[in-house]
Amino acid sequence: MLLNAAGAAAGIILIAITLNDVFQSVVMPRATGRRYRISFYVWRSAWYVWPKIAWRIHPTDGDPREDLLAVFAPFMLVSLIGLWAALLIVGFAFLLWSMRAAIAPPHASFATLLYFAGSSLLTIGFGDVVARGALPRLVSVLAALAGLSFLAIVTAYIFAVFGAFQQRETFVVTVAARAGAPPSGVNLLAIAGYSKTYEDFPKLMMDAQHWAASVMESHLAYPVLAFFRSSHDEQSWVGTLGTLLDAATLAITTIDSDRTGQARIFYAVGRHAARDLARYFRVDVPDEGVGIERAEFEHACDRLAATGFALRDRDEAWGRFSGMRSGYAGRLNALAAFFQIPPLQWIGDRSIFLIGPHGEFKMHAPDRPGGGTS
């Protein structure tokens, strides 16, 4: 009787924890707590190991490191679905095992009841193992109901994840076309100046507000989305967020223009997204302040002036720029390091950038032993 009670308790607890994890990961359209969340600890532990393996791969003509990092999110998505299904089967097997006296064939082993639970959950029902009592029949019906509900919810979940990914990447590609490769806030403004399209900048900031809010909500609701990497080289959602925030901050503090209303709104939305995402993924945020040197800011001002922008007093602009950028630079750099994004001029691992003889930024690729973002 004690063994039966222990088996029933183990089954109920395992089923409850698994269904709670599925509900909070798939159904709840908001960020939820991590306590008793199996999926959180699984993908967090896997990501701790995965980049270390990627950095042991020697670079070739392609980019096998980036390819391996790109496999992580789809692999974990499929693995978590399989893990949830397996845990439900094991949980119902424990529950049925506690009622094995009312199941035919008599004295069935745990392996047989595991098979019975799996066939019930997947609604196969071969009939070689049959529930004879009322309770095991009820459990088998509940297993079938859980299986049908699980498959329906997971199917919708997959479509929601890939739909959000495509929506995110469409805007990432659009910004990359405006900001060069790798993108940066300085490039975005400089290209707008060269191409005489700065009049479109407020519209871009409006689109960026919607994009940043969408990324924040979708990545908090479905954390696996954050690990999906862009399908194009030198692009990422973290880099795009940083590019837009840098461009907005430069427009507000450095360019002499009164058309900064949309940029100010985006700055608030983008900083909010960086803060909430860094907090949810528990990244270590160093106190780096502005995150760039005064010489880099001066170089940015020279580029903007060369493209025809009227600039504010540089000392005053630097003071305002450093104050505003300090509000998000540390969090963005921490997110870049955590997600191992491709490097950018002002975001992530900036040790790969060198200043050329004419003040331009050049990129080199040291073979770092791990932990970096290049």
VOBA-1610 file (N, C-alpha, C; in pm, whole numbers, padded with zeros to 5 digits, always signed):
BEGIN
Met+00082-00121+00000Met+00000+00000+00000Met+00085+00126+00000Leu+00198+00120+00077Leu+00288+00235+00079Leu+00349+00259-00059Leu+00388+00148-00126Leu+00446+00162-00260Leu+00342+00219-00357Asn+00219+00173-00347Asn+00113+00224-00434Asn+00088+00372-00409Ala+00086+00410-00280Ala+00066+00552-00246Ala+00182+00637-00295Ala+00305+00586-00279Ala+00423+00660-00326Ala+00421+00674-00478Gly+00383+00567-00548Gly+00375+00574-00694Gly+00271+00673-00741Ala+00155+00671-00675Ala+00049+00766-00712Ala+00092+00909-00685Ala+00157+00932-00572Ala+00202+01067-00538Ala+00308+01115-00638Ala+00403+01027-00671Ala+00507+01064-00768Ala+00446+01096-00903Gly+00348+01016-00946Gly+00284+01041-01074Gly+00209+01173-01076Ile+00133+01201-00972Ile+00055+01326-00966Ile+00147+01447-00964Ile+00254+01440-00886Ile+00348+01553-00877Ile+00415+01577-01012Leu+00461+01468-01077Leu+00529+01483-01207Leu+00435+01538-01313Ile+00312+01489-01315Ile+00214+01539-01413Ile+00183+01686-01386Ala+00166+01722-01258Ala+00132+01860-01224Ala+00246+01956-01261Ile+00370+01916-01230Ile+00484+02003-01263Ile+00497+02020-01414Thr+00479+01911-01487Thr+00493+01918-01633Thr+00383+02003-01695Leu+00260+01980-01655Leu+00150+02059-01710Leu+00162+02206-01672Asn+00211+02233-01551Asn+00234+02371-01510Asn+00340+02437-01598Asp+00445+02362-01628Asp+00551+02415-01714Asp+00499+02441-01855Val+00422+02347-01909Val+00364+02365-02043Val+00270+02485-02043Phe+00188+02498-01940Phe+00093+02608-01933Phe+00165+02742-01929Gln+00266+02753-01845Gln+00335+02881-01831Gln+00425+02911-01950Ser+00478+02807-02014Ser+00568+02828-02129Ser+00492+02854-02258Val+00374+02798-02272Val+00303+02800-02399Val+00177+02887-02394Val+00099+02872-02288Val-00033+02936-02284Val-00026+03078-02229Met+00051+03098-02122Met+00056+03230-02060Met+00124+03331-02152Pro+00055+03438-02195Pro+00115+03535-02286Pro+00195+03643-02213Arg+00276+03603-02117Arg+00355+03700-02042Arg+00469+03627-01974Ala+00565+03702-01926Ala+00676+03641-01852Ala+00624+03585-01720Thr+00668+03465-01686Thr+00624+03399-01564Thr+00744+03363-01478Gly+00717+03322-01356Gly+00824+03284-01265Gly+00898+03159-01310Arg+01017+03139-01256Arg+01099+03026-01296Arg+01090+02910-01198Arg+01031+02933-01083Arg+01026+02829-00982Arg+00940+02713-01031Tyr+00990+02593-01014Tyr+00923+02470-01058Tyr+00906+02466-01210Arg+00988+02542-01284Arg+00984+02541-01429Arg+01096+02452-01480Ile+01062+02333-01529Ile+01163+02241-01580Ile+01233+02300-01701Ser+01157+02359-01792Ser+01214+02409-01917Ser+01320+02516-01893Phe+01298+02604-01795Phe+01394+02711-01768Phe+01531+02655-01732Tyr+01532+02557-01642Tyr+01660+02501-01599Tyr+01724+02417-01708Val+01643+02357-01795Val+01698+02275-01903Val+01770+02362-02004Trp+01700+02466-02057Trp+01768+02545-02160Trp+01877+02634-02101Arg+01863+02673-01975Arg+01969+02754-01914Arg+02096+02671-01896Ser+02082+02546-01852Ser+02197+02458-01835Ser+02258+02422-01970Ala+02172+02397-02069Ala+02224+02362-02201Ala+02301+02478-02264Trp+02251+02601-02246Trp+02320+02716-02304Trp+02453+02743-02233Tyr+02464+02701-02109Tyr+02591+02718-02038Tyr+02700+02634-02104Val+02663+02518-02157Val+02760+02426-02217Val+02777+02451-02367Trp+02670+02483-02436Trp+02670+02490-02582Trp+02774+02587-02639Pro+02780+02713-02593Pro+02882+02804-02649Pro+03025+02758-02623Lys+03048+02690-02511Lys+03183+02640-02484Lys+03223+02535-02587Ile+03128+02452-02628Ile+03156+02355-02733Ile+03180+02426-02865Ala+03100+02528-02894Ala+03114+02601-03021Ala+03251+02666-03031Trp+03303+02718-02921Trp+03432+02787-02925Trp+03550+02691-02935Arg+03525+02562-02922Arg+03632+02463-02942Arg+03647+02423-03088Ile+03554+02468-03171Ile+03560+02437-03313Ile+03657+02533-03381His+03750+02480-03457His+03845+02565-03528His+03778+02628-03649Pro+03795+02756-03671Pro+03730+02822-03784Pro+03781+02769-03917Thr+03692+02763-04016Thr+03727+02719-04151Thr+03682+02827-04248Asp+03666+02789-04376Asp+03620+02887-04474Asp+03479+02937-04441Gly+03396+02850-04384Gly+03264+02892-04341Gly+03269+02945-04198Asp+03161+02931-04127Asp+03155+02974-03988Asp+03088+02865-03906Pro+03160+02755-03878Pro+03097+02644-03805Pro+03056+02681-03664Arg+03125+02777-03602Arg+03085+02819-03468Arg+02946+02880-03471Glu+02926+02973-03563Glu+02797+03038-03574Glu+02689+02938-03615Asp+02725+02843-03700Asp+02628+02741-03741Asp+02584+02657-03621Leu+02680+02621-03535Leu+02646+02541-03418Leu+02561+02621-03320Leu+02593+02748-03301Leu+02512+02833-03213Leu+02371+02850-03268Ala+02359+02854-03401Ala+02227+02870-03462Ala+02141+02746-03446Val+02203+02631-03425Val+02126+02506-03409Val+02061+02499-03272Phe+02114+02573-03174Phe+02070+02557-03036Phe+01920+02578-03019Ala+01867+02689-03067Ala+01726+02721-03043Ala+01631+02618-03104Pro+01645+02582-03234Pro+01555+02479-03287Pro+01571+02345-03216Phe+01694+02311-03181Phe+01718+02185-03110Phe+01648+02186-02975Met+01659+02295-02900Met+01596+02302-02769Met+01444+02306-02780Leu+01392+02369-02885Leu+01248+02373-02903Leu+01192+02232-02919Val+01256+02153-03005Val+01212+02015-03026Val+01238+01931-02901Ser+01352+01953-02837Ser+01387+01873-02720Ser+01290+01899-02604Leu+01250+02024-02585Leu+01157+02054-02476Leu+01020+01991-02500Ile+00976+01991-02624Ile+00848+01926-02655Ile+00857+01777-02626Gly+00969+01714-02669Gly+00989+01573-02639Gly+01001+01546-02490Leu+01069+01637-02418Leu+01083+01620-02274Leu+00949+01629-02204Trp+00866+01727-02242Trp+00733+01738-02181Trp+00651+01611-02204Ala+00653+01559-02328Ala+00577+01438-02359Ala+00628+01320-02278Ala+00761+01307-02268Ala+00819+01196-02193Ala+00783+01204-02045Leu+00787+01324-01988Leu+00754+01339-01846Leu+00606+01308-01820Leu+00519+01347-01911Leu+00378+01314-01895Leu+00356+01162-01900Ile+00425+01096-01992Ile+00412+00950-02002Ile+00461+00884-01875Val+00576+00928-01823Val+00631+00869-01700Val+00537+00897-01583Gly+00483+01018-01576Gly+00392+01051-01467Gly+00267+00964-01468Phe+00206+00946-01585Phe+00088+00860-01593Phe+00124+00714-01570Ala+00246+00674-01607Ala+00290+00537-01580Ala+00299+00511-01430Phe+00353+00605-01355Phe+00358+00591-01209Phe+00216+00581-01152Leu+00127+00663-01204Leu-00010+00663-01154Leu-00079+00530-01183Leu-00059+00478-01304Leu-00117+00348-01339Leu-00052+00234-01264Trp+00076+00249-01237Trp+00149+00143-01163Trp+00092+00126-01022Ser+00048+00238-00964Ser-00013+00229-00830Ser-00148+00158-00833Met-00205+00138-00955Met-00334+00069-00970Met-00320-00058-01052Arg-00200-00113-01055Arg-00172-00226-01144Arg-00256-00349-01115Ala-00311-00361-00993Ala-00394-00477-00961Ala-00522-00479-01044Ala-00565-00363-01093Ala-00689-00354-01172Ala-00660-00336-01320Ile-00542-00381-01364Ile-00502-00369-01503Ile-00466-00507-01556Ala-00511-00542-01675Ala-00477-00670-01739Ala-00376-00643-01851Pro-00273-00728-01862Pro-00249-00852-01786Pro-00212-00823-01640Pro-00244-00916-01551Pro-00215-00895-01408Pro-00066-00891-01381His-00030-00823-01273His+00110-00812-01230His+00198-00755-01341Ala+00144-00656-01411Ala+00221-00594-01519Ala+00341-00519-01462Ser+00451-00524-01535Ser+00573-00455-01492Ser+00559-00305-01518Phe+00654-00228-01461Phe+00650-00083-01483Phe+00672-00051-01630Ala+00757-00129-01698Ala+00780-00105-01841Ala+00652-00123-01921Thr+00571-00226-01883Thr+00444-00247-01952Thr+00349-00130-01929Leu+00346-00081-01806Leu+00258+00032-01775Leu+00309+00161-01838Leu+00439+00170-01857Leu+00495+00285-01930Leu+00446+00282-02075Tyr+00443+00163-02132Tyr+00390+00147-02268Tyr+00241+00178-02272Phe+00166+00134-02170Phe+00022+00162-02162Phe-00004+00312-02150Ala+00077+00379-02067Ala+00061+00524-02051Ala+00092+00597-02182Gly+00197+00552-02251Gly+00232+00615-02378Gly+00127+00595-02484Ser+00073+00474-02495Ser-00031+00448-02595Ser-00160+00523-02561Ser-00188+00542-02432Ser-00306+00619-02392Ser-00286+00767-02421Leu-00168+00818-02386Leu-00140+00961-02408Leu-00144+00995-02556Leu-00092+00907-02638Leu-00088+00931-02783Leu-00213+00879-02853Thr-00310+00832-02774Thr-00440+00782-02824Thr-00423+00672-02928Ile-00326+00583-02905Ile-00306+00471-02998Ile-00399+00356-02960Gly-00389+00309-02834Gly-00482+00209-02782Gly-00484+00078-02857Phe-00374+00002-02851Phe-00370-00128-02919Phe-00461-00232-02853Gly-00488-00219-02725Gly-00576-00311-02657Gly-00509-00431-02593Asp-00375-00441-02604Asp-00306-00553-02540Asp-00289-00532-02390Val-00300-00408-02343Val-00303-00376-02201Val-00434-00302-02176Val-00513-00353-02081Val-00648-00299-02064Val-00672-00267-01917Ala-00736-00154-01893Ala-00777-00116-01757Ala-00908-00186-01724Arg-00910-00255-01610Arg-01030-00328-01569Arg-01111-00255-01461Gly-01045-00172-01383Gly-01112-00101-01275Gly-01152+00039-01317Ala-01237+00101-01236Ala-01286+00235-01267Ala-01174+00340-01263Leu-01088+00333-01161Leu-00982+00434-01148Leu-00880+00427-01262Pro-00826+00308-01294Pro-00732+00305-01406Pro-00796+00344-01539Arg-00925+00314-01557Arg-00993+00359-01678Arg-01000+00512-01683Leu-01030+00571-01567Leu-01034+00718-01561Leu-00898+00777-01591Val-00793+00715-01536Val-00657+00766-01560Val-00620+00754-01706Ser-00654+00644-01772Ser-00621+00628-01914Ser-00696+00731-01999Val-00822+00761-01962Val-00898+00863-02034Val-00835+01001-02012Leu-00795+01030-01889Leu-00728+01158-01861Leu-00597+01170-01936Ala-00525+01058-01948Ala-00400+01059-02024Ala-00427+01092-02171Ala-00532+01032-02227Ala-00568+01062-02366Ala-00607+01209-02382Leu-00684+01260-02285Leu-00724+01401-02290Leu-00603+01492-02280Ala-00509+01459-02190Ala-00387+01538-02176Ala-00304+01533-02304Gly-00299+01414-02367Gly-00222+01401-02490Gly-00279+01483-02604Leu-00411+01478-02623Leu-00473+01557-02729Leu-00455+01707-02705Ser-00476+01748-02581Ser-00460+01890-02548Ser-00315+01933-02568Phe-00221+01849-02525Phe-00079+01881-02536Phe-00040+01898-02682Leu-00081+01807-02769Leu-00045+01816-02911Leu-00105+01940-02975Ala-00230+01973-02941Ala-00294+02091-02999Ala-00223+02219-02954Ile-00192+02227-02825Ile-00127+02347-02771Ile+00013+02363-02827Val+00088+02252-02833Val+00226+02259-02883Val+00229+02297-03030Thr+00133+02247-03108Thr+00128+02284-03250Thr+00108+02435-03265Ala+00014+02490-03189Ala-00007+02635-03193Ala+00116+02710-03144Tyr+00185+02654-03044Tyr+00305+02716-02988Tyr+00415+02727-03094Ile+00435+02620-03171Ile+00539+02622-03274Ile+00509+02729-03378Phe+00384+02737-03421Phe+00347+02839-03520Phe+00365+02979-03462Ala+00333+02998-03334Ala+00349+03129-03272Ala+00496+03168-03264Val+00582+03074-03229Val+00725+03103-03218Val+00783+03141-03353Phe+00754+03063-03456Phe+00812+03092-03587Phe+00749+03217-03649Gly+00623+03244-03619Gly+00562+03368-03666Gly+00628+03490-03604Ala+00653+03485-03474Ala+00721+03595-03406Ala+00865+03610-03455Phe+00930+03498-03483Phe+01068+03503-03535Phe+01072+03572-03671Gln+00982+03537-03760Gln+00980+03598-03893Gln+00949+03748-03884Gln+00856+03783-03797Gln+00824+03925-03780Gln+00946+04002-03727Arg+01016+03944-03632Arg+01135+04008-03577Arg+01242+04025-03683Glu+01267+03919-03761Glu+01378+03922-03857Glu+01350+04011-03976Thr+01224+04029-04012Thr+01191+04119-04122Thr+01239+04260-04091Phe+01217+04304-03969Phe+01262+04438-03930Phe+01414+04443-03914Val+01475+04335-03866Val+01621+04330-03853Val+01686+04350-03989Val+01635+04283-04091Val+01690+04297-04227Val+01668+04439-04279Thr+01552+04497-04250Thr+01523+04633-04294Thr+01621+04733-04233Val+01649+04720-04105Val+01743+04811-04039Val+01884+04789-04093Ala+01921+04663-04119Ala+02055+04636-04173Ala+02075+04702-04309Ala+01969+04710-04389Ala+01979+04777-04518Ala+02004+04927-04500Arg+01957+04983-04390Arg+01977+05126-04364Arg+02106+05156-04290Ala+02159+05056-04216Ala+02270+05083-04124Ala+02398+05009-04160Gly+02402+04940-04273Gly+02525+04874-04316Gly+02547+04742-04245Ala+02662+04681-04274Ala+02697+04551-04215Ala+02843+04557-04169Pro+02869+04535-04039Pro+02769+04521-03933Pro+02702+04655-03906Pro+02576+04653-03866Pro+02503+04779-03845Pro+02549+04852-03721Ser+02532+04982-03722Ser+02561+05064-03605Ser+02476+05190-03613Gly+02456+05253-03498Gly+02377+05375-03496Gly+02442+05487-03576Val+02575+05495-03571Val+02645+05598-03647Val+02625+05575-03796Asn+02640+05450-03840Asn+02620+05419-03982Asn+02479+05453-04026Leu+02381+05421-03942Leu+02242+05447-03980Leu+02220+05594-04009Leu+02270+05679-03919Leu+02253+05823-03939Leu+02338+05874-04055Ala+02462+05823-04066Ala+02550+05869-04174Ala+02493+05832-04310Ile+02441+05711-04324Ile+02382+05669-04450Ile+02258+05753-04480Ala+02180+05783-04376Ala+02063+05869-04397Ala+02106+06007-04445Gly+02220+06057-04393Gly+02269+06186-04438Gly+02319+06183-04581Tyr+02395+06080-04616Tyr+02447+06066-04752Tyr+02333+06053-04853Ser+02233+05972-04818Ser+02126+05942-04912Ser+02011+06042-04906Lys+02024+06145-04820Lys+01921+06247-04806Lys+01785+06186-04767Thr+01789+06088-04677Thr+01665+06023-04632Thr+01641+06045-04483Tyr+01704+06145-04424Tyr+01685+06167-04281Tyr+01541+06207-04249Glu+01467+06257-04348Glu+01326+06289-04324Glu+01246+06165-04286Asp+01295+06047-04326Asp+01226+05923-04292Asp+01261+05872-04152Phe+01356+05938-04086Phe+01402+05888-03957Phe+01290+05883-03852Pro+01204+05986-03840Pro+01093+05975-03744Pro+01002+05855-03772Lys+00978+05826-03900Lys+00896+05708-03934Lys+00967+05580-03892Leu+01098+05574-03912Leu+01174+05457-03868Leu+01165+05440-03717Met+01171+05550-03643Met+01160+05542-03498Met+01023+05494-03454Met+00919+05531-03527Met+00785+05482-03496Met+00777+05331-03518Asp+00832+05285-03631Asp+00834+05141-03656Asp+00917+05069-03551Ala+01027+05132-03510Ala+01114+05071-03409Ala+01044+05060-03274Gln+00957+05156-03243Gln+00881+05146-03117Gln+00796+05021-03114His+00724+04995-03223His+00639+04877-03230His+00724+04750-03229Trp+00836+04752-03299Trp+00923+04634-03305Trp+00982+04603-03168Ala+01034+04704-03099Ala+01095+04681-02967Ala+00993+04630-02868Ala+00872+04687-02871Ala+00767+04639-02781Ala+00729+04495-02813Ser+00723+04462-02943Ser+00690+04326-02984Ser+00797+04228-02942Val+00924+04266-02959Val+01035+04180-02918Val+01033+04158-02768Met+01011+04263-02692Met+01009+04250-02547Met+00898+04155-02502Glu+00777+04173-02554Glu+00665+04090-02512Glu+00681+03945-02557Ser+00720+03924-02683Ser+00730+03788-02735Ser+00846+03712-02673His+00959+03779-02648His+01076+03710-02593His+01063+03683-02444Leu+00981+03762-02376Leu+00953+03732-02236Leu+00851+03620-02224Ala+00753+03617-02316Ala+00652+03511-02314Ala+00709+03379-02363Tyr+00794+03383-02467Tyr+00854+03263-02525Tyr+01006+03281-02525Pro+01073+03251-02415Pro+01216+03279-02403Pro+01303+03210-02509Val+01258+03096-02561Val+01338+03027-02662Val+01358+03113-02785Leu+01267+03209-02809Leu+01280+03300-02923Leu+01410+03379-02919Ala+01454+03415-02800Ala+01574+03498-02787Ala+01697+03426-02838Phe+01695+03292-02838Phe+01811+03215-02881Phe+01812+03188-03031Phe+01701+03217-03099Phe+01700+03201-03245Phe+01787+03309-03306Arg+01882+03269-03387Arg+01977+03363-03446Arg+01930+03404-03585Ser+01971+03521-03625Ser+01935+03571-03758Ser+01997+03483-03865Ser+01927+03470-03975Ser+01976+03387-04085Ser+02076+03461-04172His+02103+03586-04143His+02198+03666-04221His+02320+03699-04135Asp+02435+03705-04198Asp+02560+03731-04126Asp+02559+03871-04066Glu+02625+03882-03950Glu+02647+04010-03882Glu+02518+04080-03842Gln+02412+04002-03822Gln+02285+04060-03780Gln+02231+03984-03660Ser+02161+04055-03573Ser+02100+03994-03455Ser+01997+04091-03400Trp+01904+04037-03320Trp+01803+04126-03262Trp+01864+04215-03155Val+01965+04165-03081Val+02031+04249-02981Val+02106+04363-03051Gly+02177+04329-03160Gly+02250+04431-03234Gly+02158+04535-03295Thr+02044+04491-03345Thr+01948+04586-03403Thr+01893+04679-03296Leu+01861+04624-03180Leu+01813+04709-03070Leu+01919+04811-03031Gly+02045+04767-03022Gly+02153+04859-02989Gly+02175+04964-03096Thr+02167+04922-03222Thr+02183+05016-03333Thr+02078+05126-03327Leu+01954+05088-03306Leu+01846+05186-03302Leu+01856+05277-03180Leu+01894+05219-03065Leu+01909+05302-02945Leu+02023+05402-02961Asp+02135+05358-03019Asp+02247+05450-03042Asp+02209+05561-03139Ala+02137+05524-03246Ala+02094+05625-03343Ala+01999+05725-03278Ala+01904+05674-03199Ala+01810+05764-03133Ala+01882+05856-03035Thr+01977+05801-02961Thr+02049+05882-02862Thr+02133+05990-02929Leu+02199+05954-03040Leu+02276+06054-03115Leu+02185+06162-03173Ala+02069+06122-03224Ala+01977+06220-03281Ala+01926+06317-03174Ile+01901+06265-03055Ile+01848+06349-02947Ile+01953+06444-02892Thr+02077+06395-02875Thr+02178+06471-02801Thr+02277+06545-02888Thr+02299+06501-03010Thr+02412+06551-03089Thr+02369+06627-03212Ile+02269+06578-03285Ile+02224+06645-03407Ile+02134+06763-03370Asp+02160+06875-03432Asp+02084+06997-03404Asp+01954+06994-03485Ser+01852+06933-03426Ser+01723+06919-03492Ser+01613+06916-03387Asp+01497+06964-03427Asp+01385+06962-03334Asp+01289+06846-03364Arg+01327+06758-03455Arg+01242+06644-03492Arg+01289+06519-03418Thr+01285+06525-03287Thr+01335+06413-03207Thr+01228+06350-03119Gly+01102+06387-03140Gly+00996+06336-03054Gly+00983+06184-03061Gln+00981+06129-03183Gln+00967+05984-03198Gln+01092+05912-03147Ala+01208+05974-03164Ala+01331+05914-03113Ala+01328+05906-02961Arg+01274+06008-02896Arg+01265+06007-02749Arg+01170+05897-02701Ile+01059+05878-02774Ile+00966+05771-02736Ile+01032+05635-02753Phe+01103+05618-02867Phe+01170+05489-02888Phe+01277+05465-02782Tyr+01350+05570-02744Tyr+01452+05553-02642Tyr+01391+05495-02514Ala+01274+05545-02475Ala+01210+05493-02355Ala+01168+05347-02372Val+01111+05314-02489Val+01068+05176-02514Val+01188+05083-02522Gly+01292+05124-02597Gly+01409+05039-02614Gly+01485+05016-02484Arg+01498+05119-02403Arg+01566+05102-02274Arg+01485+05009-02183His+01353+05023-02188His+01265+04934-02111His+01285+04789-02154Ala+01292+04765-02286Ala+01312+04629-02336Ala+01446+04573-02291Ala+01553+04652-02301Ala+01685+04605-02259Ala+01687+04572-02111Arg+01622+04652-02030Arg+01620+04629-01886Arg+01543+04502-01851Asp+01423+04486-01907Asp+01341+04370-01873Asp+01402+04241-01923Leu+01458+04241-02043Leu+01518+04119-02098Leu+01644+04080-02020Ala+01725+04178-01985Ala+01845+04148-01906Ala+01807+04092-01770Arg+01701+04145-01712Arg+01656+04096-01581Arg+01600+03955-01592Tyr+01521+03928-01697Tyr+01459+03796-01708Tyr+01563+03687-01731Phe+01661+03714-01818Phe+01761+03612-01849Phe+01876+03609-01749Arg+01865+03689-01645Arg+01962+03687-01534Arg+02106+03706-01582Val+02125+03802-01670Val+02260+03829-01718Val+02330+03922-01620Asp+02459+03907-01609Asp+02539+03992-01520Asp+02563+04125-01589Val+02510+04231-01533Val+02522+04363-01594Val+02632+04441-01524Pro+02746+04462-01591Pro+02853+04540-01528Pro+02819+04689-01530Asp+02878+04761-01440Asp+02857+04906-01433Asp+02961+04973-01523Glu+02930+04978-01654Glu+03026+05028-01752Glu+03001+05173-01791Gly+02897+05235-01740Gly+02871+05373-01776Gly+02834+05385-01922Val+02895+05483-01991Val+02860+05510-02129Val+02905+05398-02222Gly+03009+05327-02192Gly+03050+05212-02271Gly+03140+05241-02388Ile+03166+05370-02420Ile+03258+05405-02528Ile+03347+05518-02480Glu+03455+05544-02555Glu+03548+05651-02521Glu+03506+05782-02588Arg+03555+05891-02534Arg+03524+06023-02592Arg+03576+06031-02735Ala+03690+05967-02764Ala+03745+05971-02900Ala+03651+05904-03000Glu+03584+05800-02958Glu+03489+05733-03047Glu+03369+05823-03074Phe+03326+05895-02974Phe+03216+05988-02993Phe+03258+06100-03088Glu+03380+06150-03073Glu+03430+06255-03162Glu+03436+06206-03307His+03479+06081-03325His+03484+06023-03459His+03342+06015-03518Ala+03245+05977-03435Ala+03107+05972-03481Ala+03058+06110-03522Cys+03092+06212-03443Cys+03053+06349-03477Cys+03115+06393-03609Asp+03241+06356-03631Asp+03307+06392-03758Asp+03235+06329-03876Arg+03194+06204-03862Arg+03123+06137-03971Arg+02989+06204-03997Leu+02917+06238-03891Leu+02787+06301-03908Leu+02800+06439-03970Ala+02901+06515-03927Ala+02923+06648-03984Ala+02959+06637-04132Ala+03035+06533-04169Ala+03076+06515-04308Ala+02957+06482-04399Thr+02851+06430-04342Thr+02733+06395-04422Thr+02631+06509-04428Gly+02663+06623-04366Gly+02577+06739-04379Gly+02491+06771-04259Phe+02508+06698-04148Phe+02428+06726-04029Phe+02484+06846-03954Ala+02397+06932-03906Ala+02437+07038-03814Ala+02439+06980-03673Leu+02551+07001-03602Leu+02570+06939-03471Leu+02565+07043-03360Arg+02529+06999-03243Arg+02531+07083-03124Arg+02675+07097-03074Asp+02693+07180-02975Asp+02824+07192-02911Asp+02868+07054-02860Arg+02990+07014-02896Arg+03030+06876-02871Arg+03048+06845-02723Asp+03097+06939-02647Asp+03111+06914-02503Asp+02973+06893-02438Glu+02880+06980-02475Glu+02745+06965-02422Glu+02681+06836-02471Ala+02703+06805-02600Ala+02644+06684-02657Ala+02701+06559-02591Trp+02833+06559-02565Trp+02894+06442-02502Trp+02838+06419-02361Gly+02815+06527-02288Gly+02759+06512-02155Gly+02620+06451-02158Arg+02537+06499-02249Arg+02402+06445-02261Arg+02404+06302-02316Phe+02490+06280-02417Phe+02499+06148-02479Phe+02545+06044-02378Ser+02649+06074-02303Ser+02701+05977-02206Ser+02597+05947-02098Gly+02520+06048-02058Gly+02417+06025-01958Gly+02306+05934-02007Met+02260+05959-02131Met+02152+05876-02186Met+02200+05736-02220Arg+02320+05724-02275Arg+02367+05591-02316Arg+02400+05503-02195Ser+02433+05565-02084Ser+02458+05487-01963Ser+02333+05413-01916Gly+02217+05457-01963Gly+02093+05393-01922Gly+02067+05259-01986Tyr+02143+05226-02094Tyr+02119+05097-02159Tyr+02245+05024-02204Ala+02359+05090-02207Ala+02480+05030-02264Ala+02521+04903-02190Gly+02523+04907-02057Gly+02566+04790-01981Gly+02476+04670-02004Arg+02345+04694-02008Arg+02251+04583-02028Arg+02265+04525-02168Leu+02282+04610-02269Leu+02297+04559-02405Leu+02426+04479-02420Asn+02534+04527-02361Asn+02660+04453-02368Asn+02648+04319-02296Ala+02576+04317-02185Ala+02557+04191-02113Ala+02472+04094-02194Leu+02367+04143-02259Leu+02286+04057-02345Leu+02366+04007-02464Ala+02450+04093-02520Ala+02533+04052-02633Ala+02629+03940-02592Ala+02688+03953-02474Ala+02780+03849-02427Ala+02705+03720-02396Phe+02586+03731-02339Phe+02510+03611-02302Phe+02465+03533-02424Phe+02415+03604-02526Phe+02364+03537-02645Phe+02471+03518-02753Gln+02595+03557-02724Gln+02705+03534-02818Gln+02675+03593-02956Ile+02630+03717-02960Ile+02591+03776-03088Ile+02716+03817-03166Pro+02705+03830-03299Pro+02815+03883-03378Pro+02851+04024-03330Pro+02976+04062-03335Pro+03018+04190-03277Pro+02973+04310-03358Leu+02952+04420-03289Leu+02917+04546-03351Leu+03015+04654-03304Gln+03006+04771-03367Gln+03101+04877-03337Gln+03094+04923-03193Trp+02974+04941-03139Trp+02959+04992-03003Trp+02890+04894-02908Ile+02852+04776-02958Ile+02777+04680-02878Ile+02854+04549-02870Gly+02861+04493-02749Gly+02922+04361-02732Gly+03073+04371-02714Asp+03143+04272-02770Asp+03288+04263-02755Asp+03355+04357-02855Arg+03388+04478-02812Arg+03445+04577-02902Arg+03595+04566-02915Ser+03655+04464-02854Ser+03800+04446-02866Ser+03840+04403-03007Ile+03744+04359-03087Ile+03777+04316-03223Ile+03788+04433-03320Phe+03758+04557-03274Phe+03764+04672-03363Phe+03896+04747-03343Leu+03953+04785-03455Leu+04074+04866-03455Leu+04045+04996-03527Ile+04111+05102-03489Ile+04097+05230-03557Ile+04204+05240-03664Gly+04159+05259-03788Gly+04250+05265-03901Gly+04326+05395-03907Pro+04417+05410-04005Pro+04502+05530-04014Pro+04425+05657-04042His+04303+05646-04097His+04224+05764-04127His+04107+05780-04031Gly+04115+05713-03917Gly+04011+05726-03816Gly+03894+05632-03836Glu+03899+05547-03940Glu+03787+05456-03963Glu+03801+05333-03874Phe+03689+05267-03851Phe+03689+05146-03770Phe+03706+05025-03861Lys+03800+04938-03823Lys+03820+04813-03895Lys+03801+04699-03796Met+03768+04583-03851Met+03740+04468-03767Met+03841+04359-03794His+03893+04300-03686His+03975+04181-03698His+03913+04073-03612Ala+03951+03950-03632Ala+03885+03837-03567Ala+03983+03751-03491Pro+04018+03785-03369Pro+04107+03700-03290Pro+04038+03570-03255Asp+04116+03466-03242Asp+04063+03334-03208Asp+04056+03321-03058Arg+03948+03370-03003Arg+03936+03372-02857Arg+03893+03236-02807Pro+03934+03197-02687Pro+03904+03063-02637Pro+03764+03048-02583Gly+03679+03148-02593Gly+03541+03132-02545Gly+03498+03248-02461Gly+03368+03259-02443Gly+03312+03363-02358Gly+03290+03493-02428Gly+03345+03511-02552Gly+03327+03636-02621Gly+03206+03633-02712Thr+03191+03739-02789Thr+03073+03748-02872Thr+03109+03752-03019Ser+03235+03736-03053Ser+03271+03740-03195Ser+03253+03605-03257
//
